């Protein structure tokens, strides 16, 4: 594993020892796209002292030209060498917190949005919000296939380890690179879809994990490109196949212990865990644009492909929105709730912030958790779902964004500036999409209408 610096002094020592010549300062825009600019290693002292100024007016969701001066403050604990760059005159990276002149946090910085949510958890007595996401992705031969259908590398399926899994070597290199950057990988495997893969990181506190998700995505893409392939976290790139999800395992810690565990409960869930899960179920429709951010996200969230759409929880049933894995004696610390609706193309900072704020709302207001739904919800008719009071996630980005636009919780989670910009950007995306004439329409309607 990589050396884990804690201070500016630690960083300077590693820079000297490892012949680091350039340091890339990383941050994300509102949509979760990684942004970066590079500084000479000789400028590090200035960067740690007062940050590095840049023009934020061209960053999606950031301030307009007339108030665009921004400062990137590097976080020394996130320093890591980029293993795909040369060892001589090496290149490293650090994540940054974005500030405005004067030093105040910039309200449009997704990292700050997650920090605010974590602060609320702290004020309610919790030490940590621990996250373990499972990001799925596809390898394709090209990002722009000639006939419009992405070309897969294999026809492998779940857990296949044969010549069917063409991605074994690139996946191995990807894992080794992640570990060099201080990201512990628990396991990797071929997923259900052809050419689909999953690499699972060991759980961490939410802010560090959001940083790791951004790192994971760029590392996967870099090593795919090395092989001449294209890796994508697009939620639903192939019609008729499973999409890519990001199941998120989550728990709260209090006084160093798992606040979700209760030995005396029939489900081994504490009142805290039950209220937290109830909060996420109650507010899932509102926060859906945070965990399913794109037009394409809602092509994945349909019945029949292991993606959950029904607002229910369960212990065994993977058709429910939240699954509570079965408790194993002696594994109290592993008690957790798995939210199965997010996809890996989201902005992880805003996604985790929305998830946490929804759960904390349940704790603060004492929401009651309904009984678990252990039957396969895909087998119930719409009438049966209505009788049992089971709601669904929004069916389109257009529906989701209008629900979010009316949500006081989403407004509080994002802050007024980001809320306004995010809603505006997503409404534009939906408007651009819904006026398109698709090959489906030409093929099915042109000959008969």
C-alpha positions as CSV (number, residue, x, y, z in Angstrom):
1,X,0.0,0.0,0.0
2,X,1.1,3.6,-0.6
3,X,2.6,5.8,2.1
4,X,-0.2,7.8,3.7
5,X,0.9,11.4,4.5
6,X,-0.9,13.4,7.1
7,X,0.6,16.8,6.8
8,X,2.3,19.2,4.4
9,X,5.6,18.2,5.9
10,X,5.0,14.5,5.1
11,X,4.1,15.5,1.5
12,X,7.3,17.5,1.1
13,X,9.3,14.6,2.3
14,X,7.7,12.1,-0.1
15,X,8.2,14.7,-3.0
16,X,11.9,14.8,-2.2
17,X,12.3,11.1,-1.7
18,X,10.4,10.0,-4.8
19,X,11.6,12.7,-7.3
20,X,8.1,14.2,-7.8
21,X,8.2,17.0,-10.4
22,X,4.5,17.8,-10.9
23,X,1.5,17.8,-8.6
24,X,-2.0,17.7,-10.1
25,X,-4.7,19.4,-8.0
26,X,-7.9,17.6,-8.3
27,X,-11.5,18.6,-7.7
28,X,-14.9,18.0,-9.2
29,X,-17.6,20.1,-10.8
30,X,-21.3,19.9,-9.9
31,X,-21.8,16.9,-12.2
32,X,-19.0,14.9,-10.7
33,X,-16.6,15.4,-13.6
34,X,-12.9,15.3,-12.4
35,X,-11.1,18.7,-13.0
36,X,-7.4,19.2,-12.6
37,X,-4.5,21.6,-13.1
38,X,-0.9,20.9,-12.5
39,X,1.7,22.8,-10.4
40,X,5.4,22.5,-10.2
41,X,6.5,20.6,-7.0
42,X,8.5,23.7,-6.1
43,X,5.2,25.6,-5.6
44,X,3.9,23.2,-2.9
45,X,4.7,25.5,0.1
46,X,2.7,28.3,-1.5
47,X,-0.1,25.9,-2.3
48,X,-0.3,24.6,1.3
49,X,0.0,28.1,2.7
50,X,-2.7,30.0,0.8
51,X,-4.0,27.7,-1.9
52,X,-3.7,28.1,-5.7
53,X,-5.9,30.6,-7.5
54,X,-7.8,29.6,-10.7
55,X,-10.7,30.9,-12.8
56,X,-13.9,28.9,-12.0
57,X,-16.2,30.5,-14.6
58,X,-15.7,27.6,-17.1
59,X,-16.3,24.9,-14.5
60,X,-19.9,23.5,-14.8
61,X,-22.0,24.7,-11.9
62,X,-19.4,27.1,-10.5
63,X,-19.8,30.9,-10.4
64,X,-20.2,33.1,-13.5
65,X,-17.4,35.3,-14.9
66,X,-18.1,38.3,-12.7
67,X,-17.4,36.3,-9.5
68,X,-15.2,33.6,-10.8
69,X,-12.0,33.8,-8.7
70,X,-11.5,30.5,-6.9
71,X,-8.8,29.0,-4.6
72,X,-7.9,25.3,-4.6
73,X,-6.6,24.3,-1.1
74,X,-4.8,20.9,-1.4
75,X,-5.6,18.3,1.3
76,X,-2.2,16.7,2.2
77,X,-3.9,13.5,3.4
78,X,-4.9,12.8,-0.2
79,X,-1.4,13.0,-1.7
80,X,-0.6,10.0,-3.9
81,X,1.7,9.3,-6.9
82,X,0.1,8.5,-10.2
83,X,1.3,5.0,-11.0
84,X,0.6,5.3,-14.7
85,X,3.0,8.2,-15.0
86,X,6.9,7.8,-15.2
87,X,8.8,7.2,-12.0
88,X,11.5,9.7,-13.0
89,X,10.2,13.2,-12.7
90,X,7.1,11.6,-11.1
91,X,3.6,13.0,-11.1
92,X,1.4,13.1,-8.0
93,X,-2.1,14.3,-7.1
94,X,-4.0,15.9,-4.2
95,X,-7.7,16.5,-3.8
96,X,-8.6,20.1,-3.0
97,X,-11.2,22.0,-1.1
98,X,-12.4,25.0,-3.1
99,X,-12.5,28.3,-1.4
100,X,-13.4,31.9,-2.4
101,X,-11.1,34.9,-1.9
102,X,-10.9,35.5,1.8
103,X,-10.7,31.8,2.6
104,X,-14.4,30.8,3.1
105,X,-15.5,27.5,1.7
106,X,-17.1,27.8,-1.8
107,X,-20.8,26.7,-1.5
108,X,-20.7,25.1,-4.9
109,X,-17.9,22.7,-4.0
110,X,-19.3,19.1,-3.9
111,X,-16.6,18.2,-1.3
112,X,-17.9,21.0,0.9
113,X,-21.5,19.7,0.4
114,X,-20.5,16.3,1.8
115,X,-18.5,17.9,4.6
116,X,-21.7,19.8,5.7
117,X,-23.7,16.5,5.8
118,X,-20.9,14.9,7.9
119,X,-21.0,17.8,10.2
120,X,-24.7,17.3,10.8
121,X,-24.0,13.6,11.6
122,X,-21.3,14.7,14.1
123,X,-23.7,17.2,15.8
124,X,-26.1,14.2,16.2
125,X,-23.4,12.3,18.0
126,X,-22.0,10.1,15.3
127,X,-18.2,9.6,14.8
128,X,-18.3,8.5,11.2
129,X,-20.5,7.6,8.2
130,X,-18.9,4.5,6.7
131,X,-19.4,3.7,3.1
132,X,-18.5,0.7,1.0
133,X,-19.6,1.2,-2.7
134,X,-19.5,-1.5,-5.4
135,X,-18.9,0.3,-8.7
136,X,-19.6,-1.7,-11.9
137,X,-18.4,-0.8,-15.3
138,X,-18.0,-2.0,-18.9
139,X,-15.0,-2.4,-21.2
140,X,-15.7,-1.7,-24.8
141,X,-13.4,-1.6,-27.9
142,X,-14.2,2.0,-28.7
143,X,-16.0,5.0,-27.1
144,X,-17.7,5.7,-30.5
145,X,-18.7,2.5,-32.3
146,X,-19.4,2.9,-36.0
147,X,-22.9,1.3,-35.9
148,X,-23.9,2.9,-32.6
149,X,-23.7,-0.4,-30.7
150,X,-20.7,-0.7,-28.3
151,X,-18.5,-3.7,-29.1
152,X,-17.9,-5.9,-26.0
153,X,-14.6,-7.7,-25.4
154,X,-16.2,-11.0,-24.1
155,X,-19.4,-12.9,-23.6
156,X,-18.6,-13.7,-20.0
157,X,-21.1,-13.7,-17.1
158,X,-21.1,-13.4,-13.3
159,X,-17.9,-14.6,-11.7
160,X,-16.6,-16.2,-14.9
161,X,-12.9,-16.9,-14.9
162,X,-12.1,-18.4,-18.3
163,X,-11.0,-17.0,-21.7
164,X,-14.5,-15.6,-21.6
165,X,-13.2,-12.9,-19.2
166,X,-11.0,-10.8,-21.5
167,X,-10.5,-8.1,-18.9
168,X,-8.6,-10.2,-16.3
169,X,-5.1,-8.7,-17.0
170,X,-6.3,-5.1,-17.2
171,X,-8.3,-5.6,-14.0
172,X,-5.3,-7.0,-12.2
173,X,-3.2,-3.9,-13.3
174,X,-6.0,-1.6,-12.2
175,X,-6.1,-3.2,-8.7
176,X,-2.4,-3.0,-8.3
177,X,-2.5,0.7,-9.3
178,X,-5.3,1.4,-6.8
179,X,-3.3,-0.2,-4.0
180,X,-0.3,1.8,-4.9
181,X,-2.5,4.9,-4.4
182,X,-3.6,3.7,-0.9
183,X,-7.0,2.3,-1.9
184,X,-7.5,-1.2,-0.4
185,X,-9.4,-3.5,-2.8
186,X,-11.3,-6.4,-1.2
187,X,-12.2,-8.4,-4.3
188,X,-12.8,-8.1,-8.1
189,X,-14.8,-10.2,-10.5
190,X,-16.6,-10.3,-13.9
191,X,-20.1,-9.1,-13.5
192,X,-23.4,-10.3,-15.0
193,X,-23.2,-8.5,-18.3
194,X,-20.8,-9.2,-21.2
195,X,-17.5,-7.3,-20.7
196,X,-18.9,-6.0,-17.3
197,X,-16.7,-5.8,-14.2
198,X,-16.6,-4.9,-10.6
199,X,-13.8,-3.9,-8.2
200,X,-14.9,-3.5,-4.6
201,X,-13.0,-1.2,-2.2
202,X,-12.9,-1.7,1.5
203,X,-15.2,0.7,3.4
204,X,-14.1,4.1,4.6
205,X,-15.5,7.3,6.0
206,X,-17.7,8.9,3.3
207,X,-15.4,11.8,2.4
208,X,-12.3,9.6,1.9
209,X,-14.5,7.2,0.0
210,X,-15.9,9.9,-2.3
211,X,-12.3,10.8,-3.1
212,X,-11.5,7.1,-3.7
213,X,-14.5,6.8,-6.1
214,X,-13.2,9.6,-8.2
215,X,-9.7,8.0,-8.2
216,X,-11.1,4.6,-9.0
217,X,-13.0,5.9,-12.1
218,X,-9.9,7.6,-13.6
219,X,-7.6,4.6,-12.8
220,X,-10.1,2.2,-14.5
221,X,-10.2,4.4,-17.6
222,X,-6.4,5.0,-17.7
223,X,-5.6,1.3,-17.7
224,X,-8.3,0.4,-20.2
225,X,-6.8,3.1,-22.5
226,X,-3.4,1.5,-22.1
227,X,-4.8,-1.7,-23.7
228,X,-6.5,0.4,-26.4
229,X,-10.0,-0.1,-24.9
230,X,-12.6,2.2,-23.4
231,X,-14.0,1.8,-19.9
232,X,-17.3,3.4,-19.1
233,X,-19.4,3.9,-16.0
234,X,-22.5,4.7,-18.1
235,X,-25.4,3.2,-16.2
236,X,-27.1,1.4,-19.2
237,X,-24.8,1.2,-22.3
238,X,-26.3,-2.1,-23.7
239,X,-30.0,-2.7,-24.5
240,X,-31.2,-6.0,-23.0
241,X,-28.3,-6.4,-20.6
242,X,-27.9,-5.5,-16.9
243,X,-26.8,-1.9,-16.4
244,X,-24.0,-0.8,-14.1
245,X,-24.9,0.0,-10.5
246,X,-23.1,1.3,-7.4
247,X,-24.6,-0.6,-4.5
248,X,-23.6,1.3,-1.4
249,X,-23.1,-0.5,1.9
250,X,-23.4,2.0,4.8
251,X,-23.4,2.3,8.6
252,X,-22.9,5.0,11.2
253,X,-20.4,4.8,14.0
254,X,-20.9,6.1,17.6
255,X,-18.3,5.9,20.4
256,X,-16.1,3.8,18.1
257,X,-18.9,1.1,17.7
258,X,-21.3,0.3,14.9
259,X,-24.5,2.3,15.7
260,X,-26.6,0.1,13.5
261,X,-26.2,-3.2,15.5
262,X,-28.6,-4.3,18.3
263,X,-28.1,-7.9,19.6
264,X,-31.7,-7.9,21.0
265,X,-33.6,-7.0,17.9
266,X,-35.1,-9.7,15.6
267,X,-33.2,-8.2,12.6
268,X,-30.2,-7.2,14.7
269,X,-30.9,-3.6,13.8
270,X,-30.7,-0.7,16.3
271,X,-33.4,2.0,16.5
272,X,-30.8,4.3,14.9
273,X,-30.5,1.9,11.9
274,X,-34.2,1.5,11.5
275,X,-34.9,5.2,11.5
276,X,-32.0,5.8,9.1
277,X,-33.3,3.2,6.7
278,X,-36.8,4.7,7.0
279,X,-35.4,8.2,6.2
280,X,-33.8,6.9,3.0
281,X,-36.9,5.1,1.9
282,X,-39.1,8.2,2.6
283,X,-36.9,10.6,0.8
284,X,-35.6,8.3,-2.0
285,X,-37.8,9.9,-4.7
286,X,-36.5,13.4,-3.8
287,X,-32.8,12.5,-3.8
288,X,-33.0,10.3,-6.9
289,X,-31.3,12.8,-9.2
290,X,-28.3,12.7,-6.7
291,X,-27.8,8.9,-7.0
292,X,-29.3,8.5,-10.6
293,X,-28.1,11.7,-12.2
294,X,-28.4,11.2,-15.9
295,X,-31.1,10.6,-18.5
296,X,-29.5,7.2,-19.1
297,X,-29.7,6.3,-15.3
298,X,-33.4,5.7,-15.6
299,X,-32.9,3.1,-18.4
300,X,-31.2,1.0,-15.7
301,X,-33.8,1.6,-13.1
302,X,-36.5,-0.7,-14.6
303,X,-37.8,-4.1,-13.3
304,X,-36.1,-7.3,-14.5
305,X,-32.4,-6.4,-14.5
306,X,-31.6,-6.6,-10.7
307,X,-31.9,-2.8,-10.4
308,X,-34.3,-1.8,-7.6
309,X,-37.2,0.5,-8.3
310,X,-39.6,-0.2,-5.3
311,X,-39.3,1.7,-2.1
312,X,-39.0,-1.2,0.3
313,X,-36.4,-2.9,2.4
314,X,-35.5,-6.6,2.8
315,X,-32.9,-9.0,4.1
316,X,-32.7,-11.4,1.2
317,X,-34.7,-9.8,-1.6
318,X,-32.6,-7.9,-4.1
319,X,-35.6,-6.3,-5.8
320,X,-36.0,-4.0,-2.7
321,X,-34.3,-0.6,-2.6
322,X,-32.5,-1.3,0.6
323,X,-31.1,-4.7,1.6
324,X,-29.9,-5.5,5.1
325,X,-27.4,-8.4,4.7
326,X,-27.9,-11.3,7.2
327,X,-26.1,-11.0,10.5
328,X,-23.3,-13.4,11.3
329,X,-22.4,-13.9,15.0
330,X,-19.2,-12.1,15.9
331,X,-19.5,-9.7,12.9
332,X,-21.4,-6.9,14.7
333,X,-19.2,-4.3,13.0
334,X,-20.5,-5.5,9.6
335,X,-24.1,-4.7,10.3
336,X,-25.1,-2.4,7.5
337,X,-27.8,-1.2,5.1
338,X,-27.1,-1.6,1.3
339,X,-28.7,1.0,-0.8
340,X,-29.0,-0.6,-4.3
341,X,-30.3,2.3,-6.5
342,X,-27.2,4.5,-7.0
343,X,-25.2,4.2,-10.2
344,X,-21.4,4.7,-10.7
345,X,-21.8,7.8,-12.9
346,X,-23.1,10.0,-10.1
347,X,-21.2,12.7,-8.3
348,X,-20.2,10.7,-5.3
349,X,-19.9,13.7,-3.0
350,X,-23.4,14.8,-3.6
351,X,-24.8,11.3,-3.8
352,X,-23.3,10.3,-0.3
353,X,-24.4,13.7,1.1
354,X,-28.0,13.1,-0.1
355,X,-28.0,9.6,1.3
356,X,-26.7,10.7,4.7
357,X,-29.0,13.7,5.0
358,X,-32.0,11.5,4.2
359,X,-31.0,8.9,6.8
360,X,-30.3,11.6,9.4
361,X,-33.7,13.1,8.7
362,X,-35.2,9.7,9.7
363,X,-33.1,9.6,12.9
364,X,-33.9,13.2,13.9
365,X,-37.6,13.0,13.3
366,X,-38.1,9.4,14.5
367,X,-39.4,7.8,11.3
368,X,-41.0,4.4,11.7
369,X,-39.5,1.6,9.6
370,X,-42.2,-0.5,7.8
371,X,-42.0,-4.3,7.8
372,X,-39.5,-5.9,5.4
373,X,-40.7,-7.1,2.0
374,X,-39.2,-10.6,1.5
375,X,-41.2,-11.5,-1.7
376,X,-39.9,-10.7,-5.1
377,X,-41.5,-7.3,-5.8
378,X,-41.1,-7.7,-9.6
379,X,-43.8,-10.5,-9.4
380,X,-46.4,-8.1,-7.9
381,X,-49.0,-6.4,-10.1
382,X,-49.3,-2.6,-10.0
383,X,-52.6,-3.1,-8.0
384,X,-50.9,-5.3,-5.5
385,X,-48.1,-2.8,-5.0
386,X,-50.6,0.0,-4.5
387,X,-52.5,-2.1,-2.0
388,X,-49.3,-2.7,0.0
389,X,-48.4,1.0,-0.2
390,X,-45.2,0.4,-2.1
391,X,-44.1,3.4,-4.1
392,X,-41.6,3.5,-7.0
393,X,-38.6,5.6,-7.9
394,X,-39.2,8.2,-10.6
395,X,-39.3,6.7,-14.1
396,X,-37.4,9.4,-15.9
397,X,-34.9,12.2,-15.1
398,X,-37.6,14.7,-16.0
399,X,-39.9,13.3,-13.3
400,X,-37.0,13.0,-10.8
401,X,-35.8,16.6,-11.2
402,X,-39.2,18.1,-10.7
403,X,-39.6,16.1,-7.5
404,X,-36.2,17.3,-6.3
405,X,-37.0,20.9,-7.3
406,X,-39.8,20.8,-4.7
407,X,-37.7,19.2,-2.0
408,X,-36.7,21.1,1.1
409,X,-34.3,18.3,2.0
410,X,-32.4,18.5,-1.4
411,X,-32.3,22.3,-1.0
412,X,-30.7,21.9,2.5
413,X,-28.3,19.2,1.3
414,X,-27.0,21.1,-1.7
415,X,-27.3,24.7,-0.5
416,X,-29.1,27.3,-2.5
417,X,-26.4,28.0,-5.1
418,X,-25.8,24.4,-6.1
419,X,-29.4,23.5,-5.8
420,X,-30.4,26.2,-8.3
421,X,-27.6,25.4,-10.7
422,X,-28.1,21.6,-10.5
423,X,-31.8,21.8,-11.2
424,X,-31.2,24.2,-14.1
425,X,-28.6,21.9,-15.7
426,X,-30.6,18.7,-15.3
427,X,-33.8,20.3,-16.7
428,X,-31.8,21.4,-19.7
429,X,-30.4,17.8,-20.1
430,X,-34.0,16.4,-20.0
431,X,-35.3,19.0,-22.5
432,X,-32.4,18.2,-24.8
433,X,-33.1,14.5,-24.6
434,X,-36.9,14.5,-24.9
435,X,-36.9,16.3,-28.2
436,X,-34.6,13.7,-29.9
437,X,-36.1,11.4,-32.6
438,X,-34.6,8.0,-31.9
439,X,-33.9,5.0,-34.1
440,X,-36.6,3.2,-32.2
441,X,-39.2,5.7,-33.4
442,X,-38.0,5.7,-37.0
443,X,-38.0,1.9,-37.1
444,X,-41.4,1.3,-35.4
445,X,-43.5,4.3,-36.5
446,X,-42.2,5.6,-39.8
447,X,-43.4,2.6,-41.8
448,X,-46.9,2.6,-40.3
449,X,-47.8,6.2,-39.5
